[in-house]
Amino acid sequence: MIPPSSGLIWGLEMEILYQGVIQGVLIGSTYGLIALSMGLIYGVSGITNFAQGDLMVLCMFMTLTLSTLLNLDPYVSILITMPVIIAVTAVVYRYLIQPISSQQLMVIQLTLGLMFVIQNGILMVYGGNFQRVPSVLDGDVLVIGDFAVVQTSLLISFVATWGLAGVLFWTLGYTDFGRSVRAVHQNAKAAALVGVDVRRTQLIVVSLSAAILAVSASLLVAGRPIHPGEGLHYTVVALMPFVLGGMNNLLSILVSGIIIGVAETLGNVYLNGPLGFAVPYAVFIAILIFRPQGLFGSRS
Amino acid sequence: MKFAKVTKAAITASTIVIVGAAIMALPGYYGGIATKTLIYIGLASAWNIVGGIGGQLSLGHSVFIGLGALLPAAMLLKLSVPWWIGVLCAAAMSGAIGAAISWITFRFRLGHLYFALVTLAIGELGRIIVIGTEFLGGASGLLVQYRPMSASGLQLSVANQNVLLALCFMALALATSYAILHSKLGYRLRALKGNENAAQAIGIDLFRSKATAMVISAVLSSLGGSVLARYDGFVDPEVVASPILIISIALFTVVGGAGRLWGPVLGVGLLFPLGEILRGNLANNLPGLHLVLFGVILVAVIRLMPSGITGWFASRFRSACRQIT
């Protein structure tokens, strides 16, 4: 046996590090996308939906049903899950949340109640076992350069996330609808005075955030098992970039998602067992100790 | 005045004795549900100190409950430390963690939403750390068997020990809530809840008031966790250290009426036994039905009686009084 040279070990170490970082950037982008859906709602109405993760899990289970009944691929079933989840979210927002949207505390409590309803509703229908949604890309990998191997599905989520974010930023920056959204975000009363329909704008933005959830669900569902109880986990994974990004700066929310994603993969690479999963949370809290308003938030 | 106080104390004491005797007389299954209801009333009252009276929706209290449940059991099993010493250690640690959480979240005025979000992340972190720590039983939990106690010829079965502990814990939590509601701290907390700017302008120290409430609530929650774990015997980290536990407790409190002394009592007293009975009968066919029901009830209560059931009755009572006079 030839003892491996230290150079080789070093190279291997670096390769693992690269691999982890790339994986983290890819998966973190999708986390950022879920956080973005929280940031959009917060930006126009000052509230947060604690059932956001559960709504996404609902989308995931819809793709499961579509896959078993109609043999649809998760990427195709977005066409069906998106309108359904938009309708559900819009009705819930319009009739349950909007009437009390000025009372933040009550909205939080109400969405926690919705979380129970959605999570356990899924449990009642699908049972408590882990399930998989088959996809055309199952097991597909791509080799980038000569140092990294990534799952094709992760690469697709990365590209889709930034493509979607690009379209979103363009819409917010350069269209009339985007201007009305930014007006409501800056000052809802003033926006109403100059003729912006605030409630309608809020409803459209909430629908938009539901659409983003449907896309993130299909992006995440490929290649990972799904479980009805995972909604809270996704909510927490999304709230971390949301808080780090200062709650309403959309670009910094996406970037913070990458930080959380990289922390997650590196934690799992370098720490064995469940404690690896604790790393992103520990990083989140450590950042808040030094910058309580988030990485990119400004202290008012 | 003095006479009124004595009568009040006597009535309270006799109620506690009667409740305790009634639960001990109940057949096993229902006696168990009643004991757990008492513990949950105590836990909800403890949460209510921060979540209701303080108006800060904490979703991280599962850390304290989990620590109180797991640490004494782990110390008893692995280090043979007497149970009550473990309980005190867990309570002290919970107090310290509560102070640390207050320091992170109350140093700057960052709002209710921020507090709820950050404490939820802390709760999830606590769950993962517990599952990853072998000493605390890891993911598989801990199983402890307690022995009947006997002192001077009187034998106390494990079930009755638990009833006594649950009663004591509930009485402690309610007495603390009562004391806080009628103390300077309570008035400060309510002033801050009403209007932080105005309260700080008249000289109320936001950080000190809220941190004090948090530490008291954390210590109480930890004690409750210990009592709960002793009742269950088997401590499952996915139950006692999961944010879902504290979200359900918060939900019970809000339904009953957050910020009121009797809110947690009524909320838990109505919903918890209902949930247990539904779960016991339907767990095989429809798991989670009781939780769906809780969610629906919460949404209905928030939209129809925003200050909870006790708040709704209180305002009804007041308007009825006004009509009579």
Contacts between the chains, C-beta under 8 A, distances in Angstrom:
chain1	res1	chain2	res2	distance
A	42	B	113	8.0
A	47	B	113	7.6
A	48	B	113	5.7
A	48	B	117	6.9
A	50	B	116	7.7
A	50	B	120	7.6
A	96	B	299	6.5
A	96	B	303	6.8
A	99	B	303	7.6
A	100	B	302	7.3
A	100	B	303	7.3
A	100	B	306	7.6
A	103	B	306	7.8
A	104	B	111	7.7
A	104	B	112	5.5
A	104	B	113	5.7
A	105	B	55	6.8
A	105	B	57	6.0
A	105	B	112	5.4
A	106	B	302	5.6
A	106	B	306	6.3
A	108	B	57	5.6
A	108	B	112	7.4
A	108	B	113	6.8
A	108	B	116	5.3
A	109	B	57	7.0
A	109	B	250	7.3
A	109	B	251	7.5
A	109	B	254	5.2
A	109	B	298	6.9
A	109	B	302	5.9
A	110	B	298	7.3
A	110	B	299	5.8
A	110	B	302	4.9
A	110	B	303	7.7
A	112	B	247	5.5
A	112	B	250	7.0
A	112	B	251	6.6
A	112	B	298	7.5
A	113	B	251	6.4
A	113	B	294	7.5
A	113	B	295	4.4
A	113	B	296	7.5
A	113	B	297	8.0
A	113	B	298	3.5
A	113	B	299	4.6
A	113	B	302	7.1
A	114	B	295	6.5
A	114	B	299	6.6
A	115	B	247	7.4
A	115	B	295	7.2
A	116	B	247	7.5
A	116	B	248	7.7
A	116	B	251	7.2
A	116	B	291	5.0
A	116	B	292	6.7
A	116	B	294	5.7
A	116	B	295	3.3
A	116	B	298	7.4
A	117	B	292	5.3
A	117	B	295	3.7
A	117	B	296	6.1
A	117	B	299	7.4
A	119	B	288	7.6
A	119	B	291	7.5
A	120	B	287	7.9
A	120	B	288	3.3
A	120	B	289	7.3
A	120	B	291	4.1
A	120	B	292	4.6
A	120	B	295	7.2
A	121	B	288	7.6
A	121	B	292	5.7
A	123	B	287	5.9
A	123	B	288	4.0
A	124	B	286	5.4
A	124	B	287	6.8
A	124	B	288	5.2
A	124	B	289	6.4
A	124	B	292	6.9
A	127	B	287	7.8
A	128	B	287	6.5
A	232	B	124	7.6
A	232	B	243	6.5
A	232	B	244	6.8
A	233	B	124	7.3
A	235	B	120	7.6
A	236	B	120	6.0
A	236	B	121	5.6
A	236	B	124	4.6
A	239	B	117	4.8
A	239	B	120	6.7
A	239	B	121	6.4
A	240	B	121	6.0
A	242	B	117	7.3
A	243	B	114	6.9
A	243	B	117	5.5
A	243	B	118	6.7
A	243	B	121	7.8
A	247	B	113	8.0
A	247	B	114	7.9
A	273	B	132	5.8
A	274	B	128	6.0
A	274	B	131	4.8
A	274	B	132	3.7
A	274	B	138	7.9
A	274	B	139	6.9
A	275	B	128	7.4
A	275	B	129	7.2
A	275	B	132	3.7
A	275	B	133	7.8
A	277	B	128	5.1
A	277	B	132	7.6
A	278	B	125	5.9
A	278	B	128	4.5
A	278	B	129	5.6
A	278	B	132	6.4
A	281	B	121	5.8
A	281	B	122	7.8
A	281	B	124	6.2
A	281	B	125	3.7
A	281	B	128	6.8
A	282	B	125	6.7
A	284	B	121	5.8
A	285	B	104	7.0
A	285	B	118	7.8
A	285	B	121	7.0
A	285	B	122	6.7
A	285	B	125	6.8
A	288	B	104	5.8
A	288	B	118	6.5
A	289	B	104	6.0
A	292	B	104	6.9
A	292	B	105	7.8
A	292	B	107	6.3
A	292	B	108	5.3
A	292	B	110	6.2
A	293	B	108	7.1
A	293	B	110	6.6
A	299	B	108	6.9
